[in-house]
Amino acid sequence: MDSTLAEVHYTLAGIKSWTDWDWKGGETEFLRAIELNPNYPDPRAYYSHLLNMLGRPKEAMAQIERALELDPLNALFQAIYGMDLMYARRYDDAIALLRNTLKTSPNDLVALSTLRSAFHMKHMYDEALDVWKASYAARGDQEAQDALARGFKDDGYRGALQRVAEMLVARSRKTYVSPWQIGTLYTRAGKNDEALDWLEKAYQAHDQNMPYLSVDPIFDTMRDDTRFQALLRRMNLR
């Protein structure tokens, strides 16, 4: 009803990008939102992620840095910036930023999930495990916390993540669990075949996280796998 509202184009951009996987349409809507209100930080923050997914990291950094100039105390934007730093493989910078973010927002789930990934990529597994525990505590998921503890006792860090993945597979038989969540746990546990099985399920479910396949460093060990490459092609991300 009002095509001049930046907020409307920002909403459309999110739908086209993460729900429809329409990369061109999403970018058009992000740019229109920014054009209509250059001082509106939200579309800039999320546009940075789309740009990273499309392999344009310099443009992505320019957008998230401008978003933070406009709203420097926004914990969500800081966490989004942390993700962009992760995608740039700037793990130390991501860790420093996210630790600072969590000082004032200790239960921020986006910051926690990104920090545990940064520690994982640095092979700082003790620190990563601590953040996994904090993440599930923030969600109030005692079953996941217990699975982490049992898995770690039996087979260390990767065993802990595999045990949580197996627990979530069992849970998924009774209630909905994001297949992406299971797939990424198996990925970090080094179980690539199981990971790809669940990422395929995530593709079939049109999981909104799937566009991050193209850029998230946790998948770097699978990028030469033909099944992984096929997923990217089906999503028009390569």
N, C-alpha and C positions, 0 to 999 in steps of 0.2 A: 504493500500500500504506500510505502514511502521508500523509494529507491535511493534516497540521499542519506540514509542513516548508515553510518559506518558500522554500527553494531550488527545490523542485518547482514551486511556483506561479510563481516567477521564470522558470524554464525554459519553462513553458507560455505565459507572457506573451510571451516572445520568439518562440515558434513561431506563436502566434496573430497577432501583430502583423506580423512580417516575412516569414513563410512563407505563412500562410493569408490575410493581409490582412483579418483579422476584428478590426476596431477595438474594438468593444464587448467582445468576448471577451478581447482583449489587456488592455484597461483593467481589466476585472474581476480578472484574474489578477495584474496589477501591484499593485492595491490590496490584494488578499488577502495577497500576499507582504509588503507593507509593514505591514499590520495584524498579521501573525504575528510579524514581527521589525522594529520601527521603526528599529533601529540597523543594519540590513543595507543598505549603501549602493548595491549593484549595481542592484537594481530601481528605486531612485529615479533613478539616472543615466539608465538607458534609458527609464524612464517619461517623463522630460523630453522625449525625442525624439518619443515617441508624442503627447504633449500638443502639441508644436509642429506636428506633422503635422496634428493636428485643429484647429489654429487657436486654441490656448489658451496663448499665450506667457507670461503672468504665472504661471500654475500651473507651467509648465515650468521657469521660472527658480527658483521656490521649491524644486522637487525636486532640481535639479542642485546648487544652493547647499547644500542639506542634505546631499547625498551627499559633497560636498567638505569639509563640516564634520566628517563622520564619518571621512573618509579623505583628508586634504588633500594627501598626497604621491603619490597615485595618478596616474601619468602618463596613463593611459587616461581617467580621469574628467576630468582637466584638458583633454584633447583633446575630449572630449564637451562640456564646458562651452564650449570654443572654438567648436564647431559651433553650440551654442545661441546664442552671441553673434553668430555669422554670421547665423543665422536672424532675429535681432532687428535686423539691419543695423547692428550695433555693431562695425564693422570694425576701428577703431583698438584697441578693447578686446581683440578677438580676436587681433590681431597681437601686442600686448604680452604677452598670456597665453601664446600658443603659442611665441613666441620664448623665453620663460622656460622653458617645458616642454622645448624642444629642447636647452637647455643641458645638461640631465641625461639626456635620452633623444633623442640626435641622429638616430636612425634610426626614430623612432616614425612609422609610416606614416599613422596617423590624423591626428596633429598636422601632418605635412608636407602631406597632401592638403588639410587645412582652411586652413593658412597660405597655400598657393598660391592658394586660392579667395579668401581675404580680400584678398590683394595684387591679384588680378585685378579684384575689385569696386572697389578703390580706383584702378584704372587704373595701378597700379605694376607695369608689365609686366616691367621688367628684374628686379625682385625676384621676381616670380612665376616667371619663367623660371629663375632660379637655384634656386628650390625644386623646380620640375619636374625639373631635372637631379639634385638631391639625392635626390628621390623615386625616380627610376629607378636611380640608383647604389645606393640602399639595397636595391632589389629585385634588383640584379645584372643589370639589363636593358640591356646595351650596345647592342643594336639600337635601342632606344627613344632612348637618349642620342644615337646617331649621327643618327637621324631628326630629333631636335630641332635638332641643329647644322646639318644640311643645310637644313631648312625655314626656320630663322632667317636663314641666309645668303641664301636666295632671296627671302624675303618677310616678314621680321621675325617678331614674336611670334606673330601669328595664323597665319602660314605654318608656324611650327614646330609648333603644335598640330595643324594640319591634316595635316601630313606624318606625325606620329605616328599620327593617326587612320587615315590611309591604310595605314600600315605594319601596324597592328593588324587592319584589314580583310583584308589579305593573309594575315596570320598566322592569322586565324580560319578560313581555308579548309583549314588543316592541323591545327589544334588548337583547343581551346575558348578563346575570349576573351569576356569579359563584354560583351554588347551595350550595357549601361549605360555601360561605360568608353568605348566608341567614341562613343556618343551624347553624352556629356558633353564629350568632346574637340571634337567638331564644334560643340557649343553654344558653347563658349568661343572657337572659331575664327570664330564668326559665320556658320556654315553651317547655318541653321535647318532647311532642307528635309532635308538629310542627317541632321541631329541627330534630327529627328522620325521619320525612317525607322528609325533604330537604336533609338530609345526605344520604338517600336512593337514591334520585335523583342524588346526587354527585357521589355515587357509580356507578349508571347506566351510568353517563357521564364520568366515569373513571377520575374524577377530581384528579389532581396531588397532592392535599393536603390531600387526604383521608388516606394515611399511618400514618398521625399524630394522627388518632383516637386512636392508641394503647398507646400513651404516653402523649398527651396534658392534663394537669390537669383540663382544663375547662370541660372535659367530666367525671370527677370523680363521679358526681351525677347520671350519667346514666349507670355506668359500670355493674350494676346488672340487667339492663333492658334486657329482652330476645331479643328484636329487635337489640339493640346495640351489644350484644354478637354475634348475627347471622351475623352482618356486619363484625365483626372481623374474624369470622371463614371463611367467604367467601373470605376474603383477605389473609387468611393463616397467621394471626397475633395473633393467640392464639391456 
